[in-house]
Amino acid sequence: MNHAGEDPEVVKTEDEWRRELGEERYSVLREAATERPFTGTLLRVTESGTYLCGACGAALFDASAKFESHCGWPSFTHPEQQKNVRLVDDDTLGMHRVEVRCKRCDSHLGHVFDDGPAPRNTRYCINSLALTFAPKEL
């Protein structure tokens, strides 16, 4: 349901997603795969800007929320706007985790953990393949 001021949901067939995203991004965004740690192109980006959903372009994380967690994936203390992400219980792999999904297109982004820096104590551990980066214009 679209509420006033929210971006409309993006709905496509899996064939459309596969064609648009390519195999690697499709695997992460639509099949909840995880890229290998320390291989993501956005891991070491330190510029100001916004991290967008790699599938639909929704604004997800501001660069000011990014921190070095040494986990191998880009990590953020919080989303740019909580309304742009959806948290889902994930009991796969024999453990409980909380999956982070894009609310606009329902793509898998990564997971959120409670071991981040104070005061929020959250670490949004997000796949580089799930994001694109838009540098801040000067």
Order of alpha helices (4+ residues) and beta strands (2+ residues): alpha-beta-beta-beta-beta-beta-beta-beta-beta-beta
